[in-house]
Every structure is written in structure tokens, then in C-alpha cells.
């Protein structure tokens, strides 16, 4: 792709463009000033030369005329005296030659000085641009550190009430609105979840007591259906509570051994995998039959409860969206955990949708149970621990989810 000068200029940093603007402005102004001086100098010297009156007289004997060229010597050793007209022409040519030489020298050295000063103006412009843009760079660094976990931070720019100060105040006002919006959303989710858990508990108790055995024919299935719906609703509310808790960030942290936590999660979910006809395997750099965790060391600082929920969601998601006879592999590395499963192929362009709450792929994923909150909760817990959770299509179908810690 061929870059035009305009496109190349737009790709330059703002500070470079500002310095080039200083140099270009200085250079254009200097060229105009130099042209103005040269034109006036040439016109003025021409007027002065025309106004000069030349007086000619006899030259003293023994002194040569400095403007008189050497004349051919006759055999009688006498020279032919020059005429007055020739003398005037020679004087005029000499004056013009001196004038042109002076102008050329002035233009030459003025151009050299102009280029040097333009370079100095560019360097000075670069320094001044850096000084002028320092508050912008400071605001940029602060904005990069602000996320939904620390929306309480502000730019708090000091200095005169100028354009930059008003820009920083406007950004702080926007952060105030965002913080209030996030806090309102978190409070709503937490309060709604807490308020919904109470009637669900009452409903479950009523079903268990009111429809206790013995029951007439047909009511046993109704009771189990109602209790199943009650459990699903309670699981959804617990998931919403967990999502709200992880969005608030971490209140306290402690060292967590992810190898041990992964083995505990795998032990809890092995019956579920066996029921689905799946093989669940952990690759921690040790013998699979060994109970030792002395393989890959993976100790991170975080909330042990949230990290356990994170691992549970990843493994449960790999079991839930799989096919009979498939497998789930949990591979541990020094700074990451990768959960790979088999199953239907997932289009790469649909993977970002899986991390949105209540979003699942159509077709093969909607027929299964679940609320579509597993990966969104896992991603939220990962962000709270300054980790990244990424996904890519597996080689044998399914997904490869990688949790990477800093």
C-alpha cells in the first residue's frame, strides 16, 4: 500500500506533527522575509548606482587605474589611453558584478542560517510540545489505570482554568456518573438476589412439607418438577450473587494453590462427567495416579472461594457442552490453566458472545441446561484477579479455555 504524504502525516504522532508545524512555519516566514530583503536590497542598490555621478580627471603619472585592464604594449612601449565611454562601461560592469556577488553571498549564507534556525525551531517546538502535552500524557496514564473495579479514582488536574483543565473536569464528571451507574447496578443485582432467595426457600419448604409422602398417583412427578424448577431458580440467583460479588472486586486476598483447588474441583465433578459418559483428566506435570501436587507450582494471590467457583465453572462448562464418549482435559502450567473439551465446533466469530451474561449459541447449546452465566462469571472473577480468560475453537471441536495469571 502506497502512502501519500497526507496519509503519512496523519500517521505521525501529534507531538511530531506539532514540531514539524513549528519548523515549517518558521521556514516559510524566513523565506518570505529573505525574499523581501533581497528584492528591496537589489532595487535599492540599483537606484543608488544610477544616482552616482562619476568625475574623471587625469591620473597622476606613475599610478595605474585599478579598473583599467592591461592594454597591449606597442613596440614603442606606449599604451593607448582608454576613452571615457569605455571607462564608464567598465565601472558599471564592476559595480553590477560586486552587487550580484554581494546578493549571492547574502542569499547563500541567509539560507544556511535559515535552515539551521528552522532545525533549532523544530527542536524547540518538540520540547515545547512535550511540555504542553505533559498534562495530556498524565491524564492518559491515569485513565488507563481506571477500570470498573476502581472507578473512584479521578484525574484531579491542577492548574489554571484552561482547556485542559475543563477537559479533565468533564472526564471526572463522566466518571462520577459511571461510578453511580455501576454501583446502582451492583446494588440492584445483590438486593434483588437476596430478596428472591427468601420466597424460593419458603416455596421449597412448602413443597417438601405439603407434598410429603405418601402422595396420590401423579403428584410425585409434579412435586419433583416443582422442586427441580425451584433448584434451578435458586442456582440462577446464586449465580447472580456471585457475579455481583466478583464485579465489586476483591476485598482481601491470600495465597491459593490452584493445583490443589483444581484437583478438588475435578473430584467433585468426576461423577457428573461419568454420568455424561466423559473422561475427565488433569495434567499437572505429575503422574496421574499420584496424589502428590509437586508438579507445576501454581500459587496465586486471590480469593479462594471465587477462584474455586471460577475453576468449577470452567470444568462444568466443558462437561455440560460435550458429547458422550468425549473428554475434558485440564492442563496446568506455571502461570495458566487450560480447560479443553470435545464437542460441537464453535465458530470463532461467536466466541465473544459466550462471555456475555445469558448468551449461548443457538442450536446445539440451547438444548442443554444452564442459564448462560458460567463463562461470564468466570470472566468477571478473572478480571477481579487481574487475570485474562480467553477461548479458541478446539482441534477436535469444543473450546479451549485458557486462564492466564500475570
C-alpha positions as CSV (number, residue, x, y, z in Angstrom):
1,X,0.0,0.0,0.0
2,X,1.5,3.3,-1.1
3,X,1.3,6.1,1.5
4,X,0.6,9.6,0.3
5,X,2.3,12.5,2.1
6,X,-1.1,13.4,3.7
7,X,-1.6,9.8,4.9
8,X,2.0,9.7,6.2
9,X,1.4,13.0,8.1
10,X,-1.7,11.7,9.7
11,X,0.1,8.6,10.9
12,X,2.7,10.7,12.7
13,X,2.3,11.3,16.5
14,X,0.7,14.6,17.4
15,X,3.9,15.8,19.1
16,X,5.9,15.2,15.9
17,X,3.3,17.0,13.8
18,X,3.3,19.9,16.1
19,X,7.1,20.2,16.0
20,X,7.1,19.9,12.1
21,X,4.4,22.7,12.1
22,X,6.7,24.9,14.2
23,X,9.6,24.3,11.8
24,X,7.5,24.7,8.6
25,X,6.0,27.9,9.9
26,X,9.4,29.3,10.8
27,X,10.9,28.2,7.4
28,X,8.1,29.8,5.4
29,X,8.3,33.0,7.4
30,X,12.0,33.1,7.0
31,X,11.9,32.5,3.2
32,X,9.3,35.3,2.8
33,X,11.5,37.6,4.9
34,X,14.6,36.7,2.9
35,X,12.9,37.2,-0.5
36,X,11.6,40.6,0.7
37,X,15.1,41.7,1.9
38,X,16.7,40.5,-1.4
39,X,14.2,42.3,-3.6
40,X,14.5,45.5,-1.7
41,X,18.3,45.3,-1.5
42,X,18.6,44.8,-5.2
43,X,16.2,47.6,-6.0
44,X,17.8,50.0,-3.5
45,X,21.4,49.3,-4.8
46,X,20.2,49.8,-8.4
47,X,18.7,53.2,-7.5
48,X,21.9,54.2,-5.7
49,X,24.1,53.2,-8.6
50,X,22.0,55.2,-11.0
51,X,22.3,58.2,-8.8
52,X,26.1,58.1,-8.6
53,X,27.9,60.9,-10.5
54,X,31.3,59.9,-11.8
55,X,34.0,62.5,-12.2
56,X,37.0,61.7,-14.4
57,X,40.3,63.5,-14.4
58,X,43.9,62.9,-15.4
59,X,45.6,60.2,-13.5
60,X,48.9,61.1,-11.8
61,X,51.9,59.8,-13.5
62,X,53.2,56.5,-12.2
63,X,49.7,55.4,-10.8
64,X,47.6,52.8,-12.6
65,X,43.9,52.9,-12.8
66,X,42.5,50.0,-10.7
67,X,39.6,49.5,-13.2
68,X,41.7,49.7,-16.3
69,X,42.6,46.4,-17.8
70,X,46.0,45.8,-19.2
71,X,46.5,47.2,-22.7
72,X,48.6,45.7,-25.4
73,X,52.1,47.2,-25.5
74,X,53.1,48.8,-28.7
75,X,56.6,48.4,-30.0
76,X,57.3,52.0,-29.0
77,X,56.4,50.9,-25.4
78,X,53.5,53.3,-25.2
79,X,49.8,52.4,-24.3
80,X,46.6,53.6,-25.9
81,X,44.7,55.7,-23.4
82,X,41.1,54.4,-22.9
83,X,38.2,56.5,-23.9
84,X,35.7,58.0,-21.3
85,X,32.8,55.8,-22.6
86,X,34.8,52.6,-22.2
87,X,35.8,53.7,-18.7
88,X,32.1,54.3,-17.7
89,X,31.1,50.9,-19.0
90,X,33.8,49.1,-17.1
91,X,32.9,50.9,-13.9
92,X,29.2,50.0,-14.4
93,X,30.1,46.3,-15.0
94,X,32.3,46.2,-12.0
95,X,29.6,47.8,-9.8
96,X,27.0,45.2,-11.1
97,X,29.4,42.3,-10.5
98,X,30.0,43.5,-7.0
99,X,26.3,43.9,-6.4
100,X,25.4,40.4,-7.8
101,X,28.2,38.8,-5.7
102,X,27.1,40.5,-2.6
103,X,23.5,39.4,-3.2
104,X,24.5,35.8,-3.9
105,X,26.6,35.7,-0.8
106,X,23.8,37.2,1.3
107,X,21.2,34.7,-0.1
108,X,23.6,31.7,0.4
109,X,24.5,32.4,4.0
110,X,21.0,33.6,4.8
111,X,19.6,30.3,3.5
112,X,22.2,28.3,5.6
113,X,21.3,30.3,8.7
114,X,17.6,29.9,7.9
115,X,17.9,26.1,7.7
116,X,19.9,26.0,10.9
117,X,17.4,28.2,12.7
118,X,14.5,26.1,11.3
119,X,16.1,22.9,12.8
120,X,16.5,24.7,16.1
121,X,12.9,25.8,15.9
122,X,11.8,22.2,15.3
123,X,13.8,21.0,18.3
124,X,12.4,23.8,20.5
125,X,8.9,23.1,19.2
126,X,9.4,19.4,20.1
127,X,10.4,20.4,23.6
128,X,7.5,22.9,23.9
129,X,5.0,20.4,22.6
130,X,6.2,17.9,25.2
131,X,5.8,20.4,27.9
132,X,2.4,21.5,26.6
133,X,1.2,17.8,26.2
134,X,2.5,16.7,29.6
135,X,-0.9,17.1,31.3
136,X,-2.5,15.1,28.5
137,X,0.0,12.3,28.9
138,X,-0.6,12.3,32.7
139,X,-4.4,12.1,32.1
140,X,-3.9,9.3,29.7
141,X,-1.8,7.2,32.2
142,X,-4.5,7.8,34.9
143,X,-7.3,6.9,32.5
144,X,-5.5,3.6,31.6
145,X,-5.4,2.7,35.3
146,X,-9.1,3.3,35.8
147,X,-11.5,0.3,35.3
148,X,-14.8,-0.8,36.7
149,X,-13.1,-2.0,39.8
150,X,-11.5,1.4,40.7
151,X,-14.0,4.0,39.3
152,X,-13.4,6.0,42.4
153,X,-10.1,7.4,41.0
154,X,-10.2,10.8,39.4
155,X,-7.9,12.9,37.3
156,X,-8.0,15.9,39.7
157,X,-5.9,18.0,37.3
158,X,-4.5,21.1,39.0
159,X,-3.5,24.4,37.3
160,X,-5.2,27.3,35.6
161,X,-8.8,27.1,34.3
162,X,-7.9,26.4,30.7
163,X,-9.0,24.0,28.0
164,X,-7.1,21.0,29.5
165,X,-8.5,21.7,33.0
166,X,-12.0,21.8,31.7
167,X,-11.4,18.6,29.7
168,X,-10.2,16.9,32.9
169,X,-13.2,18.2,34.9
170,X,-15.6,16.9,32.2
171,X,-13.9,13.5,32.3
172,X,-14.2,13.4,36.2
173,X,-17.9,14.3,35.9
174,X,-18.3,11.4,33.5
175,X,-16.5,9.0,35.9
176,X,-18.9,10.2,38.6
177,X,-21.9,9.2,36.5
178,X,-20.3,5.9,35.6
179,X,-19.5,5.1,39.2
180,X,-23.0,5.8,40.3
181,X,-24.4,3.7,37.5
182,X,-22.2,0.7,38.3
183,X,-22.9,1.0,42.0
184,X,-26.6,1.2,41.3
185,X,-26.4,-1.9,39.1
186,X,-24.5,-3.9,41.6
187,X,-26.8,-2.9,44.5
188,X,-29.8,-3.9,42.4
189,X,-28.4,-7.3,41.5
190,X,-27.3,-8.0,45.1
191,X,-30.5,-6.8,46.7
192,X,-32.8,-8.5,44.1
193,X,-31.0,-11.8,44.5
194,X,-31.2,-11.6,48.3
195,X,-34.9,-10.7,48.1
196,X,-35.6,-13.6,45.8
197,X,-33.9,-16.2,47.8
198,X,-36.3,-15.9,50.7
199,X,-39.5,-16.7,48.8
200,X,-37.7,-19.5,47.0
201,X,-36.7,-21.1,50.3
202,X,-40.3,-20.7,51.5
203,X,-41.5,-22.3,48.3
204,X,-39.2,-25.2,48.6
205,X,-40.2,-25.9,52.2
206,X,-43.8,-25.7,51.3
207,X,-43.4,-28.2,48.5
208,X,-41.5,-30.6,50.7
209,X,-43.9,-30.4,53.6
210,X,-47.2,-30.0,51.7
211,X,-46.4,-32.7,49.2
212,X,-44.7,-35.2,51.5
213,X,-45.1,-38.9,51.1
214,X,-47.4,-40.7,50.8
215,X,-48.9,-38.9,47.7
216,X,-51.6,-39.9,45.3
217,X,-50.6,-41.2,41.9
218,X,-49.3,-38.5,39.6
219,X,-48.4,-36.0,42.3
220,X,-44.9,-37.4,42.9
221,X,-43.8,-36.3,39.4
222,X,-45.4,-32.9,39.9
223,X,-43.5,-32.5,43.2
224,X,-40.2,-33.4,41.6
225,X,-40.8,-31.0,38.7
226,X,-41.6,-28.2,41.1
227,X,-38.6,-28.9,43.2
228,X,-36.4,-29.0,40.1
229,X,-37.7,-25.6,39.0
230,X,-37.1,-24.3,42.5
231,X,-33.5,-25.6,42.5
232,X,-32.9,-24.0,39.0
233,X,-34.2,-20.7,40.2
234,X,-32.0,-20.8,43.3
235,X,-29.0,-21.7,41.3
236,X,-29.7,-18.7,39.0
237,X,-29.9,-16.4,42.0
238,X,-26.7,-17.7,43.5
239,X,-25.0,-17.2,40.1
240,X,-26.2,-13.6,40.0
241,X,-25.0,-13.0,43.6
242,X,-21.6,-14.5,42.6
243,X,-21.5,-12.2,39.5
244,X,-22.3,-9.2,41.6
245,X,-19.7,-10.1,44.2
246,X,-16.9,-10.6,41.6
247,X,-17.8,-7.3,39.9
248,X,-17.2,-5.5,43.2
249,X,-13.5,-6.6,43.2
250,X,-11.5,-8.3,45.9
251,X,-11.8,-7.2,49.5
252,X,-8.9,-9.4,50.7
253,X,-6.6,-11.9,49.2
254,X,-4.4,-14.8,50.3
255,X,-2.1,-17.4,48.6
256,X,-4.2,-20.0,46.7
257,X,-2.8,-23.3,45.4
258,X,-4.6,-23.7,42.1
259,X,-3.2,-27.3,41.6
260,X,-4.9,-28.4,44.8
261,X,-8.0,-26.4,44.1
262,X,-8.2,-28.0,40.6
263,X,-7.9,-31.5,41.9
264,X,-10.7,-30.8,44.4
265,X,-13.0,-29.4,41.7
266,X,-12.2,-32.4,39.5
267,X,-13.0,-34.8,42.3
268,X,-16.4,-33.1,42.8
269,X,-17.3,-33.1,39.1
270,X,-16.0,-36.6,38.2
271,X,-19.4,-38.2,38.9
272,X,-21.1,-35.6,36.7
273,X,-18.5,-36.4,33.9
274,X,-19.0,-40.1,34.3
275,X,-22.8,-39.7,34.2
276,X,-22.4,-37.9,30.9
277,X,-20.0,-40.6,29.5
278,X,-17.0,-38.3,29.6
279,X,-13.4,-38.8,30.6
280,X,-12.0,-36.1,32.9
281,X,-8.2,-35.8,33.1
282,X,-5.9,-33.4,34.9
283,X,-2.4,-32.7,33.5
284,X,-0.4,-31.1,36.3
285,X,3.1,-32.3,35.3
286,X,2.9,-35.4,37.6
287,X,1.8,-38.9,37.4
288,X,-2.0,-39.1,37.1
289,X,-2.2,-41.8,39.7
290,X,-0.1,-39.9,42.2
291,X,-1.7,-37.9,45.0
292,X,1.3,-35.5,45.1
293,X,0.9,-31.9,43.9
294,X,4.6,-31.5,43.5
295,X,4.3,-30.9,39.7
296,X,3.8,-27.5,38.3
297,X,3.8,-24.8,41.0
298,X,0.8,-22.5,40.6
299,X,0.2,-20.4,43.6
300,X,-1.6,-17.1,43.1
301,X,-2.9,-14.3,45.3
302,X,-6.6,-14.1,45.4
303,X,-9.9,-15.1,47.0
304,X,-10.0,-18.9,47.4
305,X,-13.8,-19.1,47.2
306,X,-14.0,-17.1,44.0
307,X,-11.1,-19.0,42.4
308,X,-12.8,-22.3,43.2
309,X,-16.0,-21.1,41.6
310,X,-14.0,-20.0,38.6
311,X,-12.4,-23.4,38.1
312,X,-15.8,-25.1,38.8
313,X,-17.5,-23.0,36.1
314,X,-14.8,-23.8,33.5
315,X,-14.8,-27.6,34.1
316,X,-18.6,-27.7,34.4
317,X,-18.9,-25.8,31.2
318,X,-16.5,-28.3,29.5
319,X,-18.6,-31.2,30.8
320,X,-22.0,-29.7,30.0
321,X,-21.3,-28.7,26.4
322,X,-19.8,-32.0,25.3
323,X,-20.9,-35.3,23.7
324,X,-20.9,-38.8,25.0
325,X,-17.6,-40.5,24.7
326,X,-15.7,-37.2,24.7
327,X,-13.1,-36.0,27.1
328,X,-12.2,-33.0,29.3
329,X,-8.5,-32.1,29.8
330,X,-7.4,-29.6,32.5
331,X,-3.7,-28.7,31.8
332,X,-1.8,-26.7,34.4
333,X,1.2,-24.5,33.5
334,X,3.4,-22.2,35.7
335,X,1.1,-19.2,35.0
336,X,-2.0,-20.6,33.4
337,X,-4.8,-23.2,33.5
338,X,-6.3,-24.5,30.2
339,X,-9.5,-26.5,30.0
340,X,-10.1,-28.3,26.7
341,X,-13.1,-30.3,25.8
342,X,-14.6,-32.1,22.8
343,X,-18.0,-31.4,21.3
344,X,-19.6,-29.5,18.5
345,X,-17.4,-27.0,16.7
346,X,-17.8,-23.4,17.8
347,X,-17.4,-20.6,15.2
348,X,-14.5,-18.3,16.1
349,X,-16.6,-15.2,15.5
350,X,-19.2,-16.4,18.0
351,X,-16.8,-16.9,20.9
352,X,-17.0,-13.4,22.3
353,X,-20.8,-13.9,22.7
354,X,-20.2,-16.8,25.1
355,X,-18.8,-14.4,27.7
356,X,-21.9,-12.2,27.8
357,X,-24.5,-13.0,30.5
358,X,-27.4,-15.1,29.4
359,X,-25.8,-15.6,26.0
360,X,-25.5,-19.1,24.5
361,X,-25.0,-20.3,21.0
362,X,-28.1,-21.4,19.1
363,X,-28.9,-24.9,18.2
364,X,-26.6,-27.4,19.9
365,X,-26.1,-25.2,23.1
366,X,-29.7,-24.2,23.7
367,X,-30.9,-27.7,24.2
368,X,-28.8,-28.2,27.3
369,X,-29.5,-27.0,30.7
370,X,-27.9,-23.9,32.2
371,X,-28.6,-20.2,32.4
372,X,-25.7,-18.8,30.2
373,X,-23.9,-17.3,33.2
374,X,-21.0,-19.7,33.7
375,X,-18.4,-18.1,31.4
376,X,-19.5,-14.5,32.2
377,X,-19.0,-15.3,35.9
378,X,-15.6,-16.9,35.2
379,X,-14.5,-13.9,33.1
380,X,-15.6,-11.5,35.9
381,X,-13.7,-13.4,38.6
382,X,-10.7,-13.5,36.3
383,X,-10.8,-9.7,35.9
384,X,-11.1,-9.3,39.6
385,X,-7.8,-11.2,40.0
386,X,-6.1,-9.2,37.1
387,X,-6.1,-12.4,35.0
388,X,-7.3,-13.0,31.5
389,X,-9.7,-15.6,30.3
390,X,-9.6,-16.4,26.6
391,X,-11.2,-19.0,24.4
392,X,-10.5,-20.5,21.0
393,X,-12.0,-23.4,19.0
394,X,-10.6,-26.8,19.9
395,X,-8.9,-29.0,17.4
396,X,-11.4,-31.8,17.9
397,X,-14.4,-29.4,18.4
398,X,-15.5,-27.7,21.5
399,X,-13.5,-25.0,23.2
400,X,-10.0,-24.4,24.7
401,X,-10.4,-22.0,27.6
402,X,-7.2,-20.5,28.9
403,X,-7.0,-18.7,32.3
404,X,-3.7,-16.8,32.4
405,X,-2.4,-15.0,35.5
406,X,0.1,-12.1,35.5
